[in-house]
């Protein structure tokens, strides 16, 4: 038997409407799975105690959308909108990842920093390069975190050094990466067509078939920016909408994560709902690149699968604690300035999205309910000083608003300690 | 002669359009004033060197609007709009400051935390309580930071324990605090009518006269929230607008800071411009309380005096580095979702607002131009890792976006070292 009992001030979401909290509680982990949270030490389990009394304990957080190669230029060049920003900043940096030495060095910084934060899971874009994508997978595997990592596919509308020769060549390279990653237990490959503008119909159709045949997860971008949407209309005149293009090409199902979905119509919302695809809501990126704000409470009420994404480097911050407050703040301005029919997001809903909401893409992940994979983060919030005592839920709210003053002093994914935190 | 030369990677604003930067530069301070920034060590000055090579050096930052007694509940209760939030959270906490022991303890946490950040100057609201307001002044004076601190005036529409007996009693208490603060050199008193809803015409008129007679600075709130604006219309039927109410009562001139100004009409904008009053733009607070976003580039282009404010605890974060990115982000969503006639704020403009823009309220403050008071902050940005070298302006952008990962390792106000940083 391999397990332990983690003592602390524990909180977690089971639904968007409520945060459960147990002060001085005990979360039990056995063989990587959670046995539940107990008010007193579960002696009958005969598991060793990890005593984090006084510290906040939350489920490992889930970043449904992040670009690892963009981490080096986070915080820079944010005066542009999406398509210009891609051209001037993103593609220039991603071009460097053909150099495995550079890629390894840059990815190490990214994964090391991620290990220090509150996230334990991520859906990650690499670049089009095979070797550096495998290097990124390797870094994740060694970190102890759990991730889907995708080699990017692009066979049109990008600079020559990132352009794959043909749809077929792109598919073949993707298959090689999938084979190359077969030895990993914590990292899985993910099909990663960048987005419609850089992927031919043939490539998308091929990836859709591959996803279907091998049961592979797939991630892409959908309806982020108005100019992008217009472009897709011109590129796919046969589709009824951006969403419909992915749908008809076989790239929209319950194994899919679509980032953004800022400007989806009701028709598209229904299609996403029907498909079972996950929406990665990336509020900070959508602000930084002046894209807009997705109507996220509307999506939740319509039953869509929603989680949060950092979208580094459209967003600057990897921490899903930060994404929680970004999501709440963005929703307030959307409500105030744009559409009072969609109510703002509450902080407890944002916490759900950052844990169980995104975790559902990985299975039973993101909660301390019995049977869930044991992902847990211990937060030291003692630097957020107060002249009076705070309850756990208030401390959690402050951990979100002051995420950079709150240290993740240790964390586990699937019951295994993540190094570096 | 009392002075020193500070070596580092120095940057500062002289205008909103450009950030000056000197790598491995030397900023000279003599008797509290800046002699300028030099490319090489100014030997002729014969001043000792403070070597901060490799560190970023920026002017001390200026928070034009912060509520010290609200610091304890920062990050909490932000699901409400202004008027409900005042009733449920703010007034409840401010009531505690009748207890000098509690006030001293809470204010120590606030001032100690502020000393660790990049701000060197602030315009601060205390509460209605005389003794604790003087305690707050004392804490600022000892810290080495420079501040205007105001005892709040309220003679209507607030809970009984915060309600002053009459306009006259409120004015008398204010005069006592002014007298009590006469011994301070770094702290000045500031007249602080909370806002029209809690101040009778008589009280505002009396404070306007006092400001005129003694040349005192005055701070208040203006046009933050739509319900508040409607309320002011009912309370001051004789005024043409919220701004006009302050103007006619003698509370709007070049010694005035008005926080927010989110929903001002063109008429009000002209009045603010004519008066020479400063606008404290508080983007995060205006987001958190779902108030809206002030059209800040329009104000700047119209020649209004503008600086940034944290508005803790409507805003959560005291750092003006954070306020810079909040301001840029808020302006982008305002542009995208609400009004494309007002362009988004650029980061260099936000840096100007956070330094010289707000600093102008204090005189020649917020820049390293010769003759400016020497307020400087040394930032260690080594935790913001990168696989390639960055220029100073990119490092400054990242210091703003990752302000909590960037330590203010030392700082000076008027040439004097601030303890705690």
Boltz contact constraints between the chains, C-beta under 6 A:
constraints:
  - contact:
      token1: [A, 72]
      token2: [B, 386]
      max_distance: 6.0
  - contact:
      token1: [A, 72]
      token2: [B, 387]
      max_distance: 6.0
  - contact:
      token1: [A, 75]
      token2: [B, 397]
      max_distance: 6.0
  - contact:
      token1: [A, 75]
      token2: [B, 398]
      max_distance: 6.0
  - contact:
      token1: [A, 75]
      token2: [B, 401]
      max_distance: 6.0
  - contact:
      token1: [A, 76]
      token2: [B, 394]
      max_distance: 6.0
  - contact:
      token1: [A, 76]
      token2: [B, 397]
      max_distance: 6.0
  - contact:
      token1: [A, 79]
      token2: [B, 346]
      max_distance: 6.0
  - contact:
      token1: [A, 105]
      token2: [B, 387]
      max_distance: 6.0
  - contact:
      token1: [A, 106]
      token2: [B, 387]
      max_distance: 6.0
  - contact:
      token1: [A, 109]
      token2: [B, 385]
      max_distance: 6.0
  - contact:
      token1: [A, 287]
      token2: [B, 329]
      max_distance: 6.0
  - contact:
      token1: [A, 287]
      token2: [B, 332]
      max_distance: 6.0
  - contact:
      token1: [A, 287]
      token2: [B, 333]
      max_distance: 6.0
  - contact:
      token1: [A, 290]
      token2: [B, 332]
      max_distance: 6.0
  - contact:
      token1: [A, 290]
      token2: [B, 336]
      max_distance: 6.0
  - contact:
      token1: [A, 292]
      token2: [B, 336]
      max_distance: 6.0
  - contact:
      token1: [A, 316]
      token2: [B, 401]
      max_distance: 6.0
  - contact:
      token1: [A, 329]
      token2: [B, 287]
      max_distance: 6.0
  - contact:
      token1: [A, 332]
      token2: [B, 287]
      max_distance: 6.0
  - contact:
      token1: [A, 332]
      token2: [B, 290]
      max_distance: 6.0
  - contact:
      token1: [A, 333]
      token2: [B, 287]
      max_distance: 6.0
  - contact:
      token1: [A, 333]
      token2: [B, 333]
      max_distance: 6.0
  - contact:
      token1: [A, 336]
      token2: [B, 290]
      max_distance: 6.0
  - contact:
      token1: [A, 336]
      token2: [B, 292]
      max_distance: 6.0
  - contact:
      token1: [A, 337]
      token2: [B, 337]
      max_distance: 6.0
  - contact:
      token1: [A, 337]
      token2: [B, 338]
      max_distance: 6.0
  - contact:
      token1: [A, 338]
      token2: [B, 337]
      max_distance: 6.0
  - contact:
      token1: [A, 346]
      token2: [B, 79]
      max_distance: 6.0
  - contact:
      token1: [A, 385]
      token2: [B, 109]
      max_distance: 6.0
  - contact:
      token1: [A, 386]
      token2: [B, 72]
      max_distance: 6.0
  - contact:
      token1: [A, 387]
      token2: [B, 72]
      max_distance: 6.0
  - contact:
      token1: [A, 387]
      token2: [B, 105]
      max_distance: 6.0
  - contact:
      token1: [A, 387]
      token2: [B, 106]
      max_distance: 6.0
  - contact:
      token1: [A, 394]
      token2: [B, 76]
      max_distance: 6.0
  - contact:
      token1: [A, 397]
      token2: [B, 75]
      max_distance: 6.0
  - contact:
      token1: [A, 397]
      token2: [B, 76]
      max_distance: 6.0
  - contact:
      token1: [A, 398]
      token2: [B, 75]
      max_distance: 6.0
  - contact:
      token1: [A, 401]
      token2: [B, 75]
      max_distance: 6.0
  - contact:
      token1: [A, 401]
      token2: [B, 316]
      max_distance: 6.0
  - contact:
      token1: [A, 404]
      token2: [B, 404]
      max_distance: 6.0
  - contact:
      token1: [A, 404]
      token2: [B, 405]
      max_distance: 6.0
  - contact:
      token1: [A, 405]
      token2: [B, 404]
      max_distance: 6.0
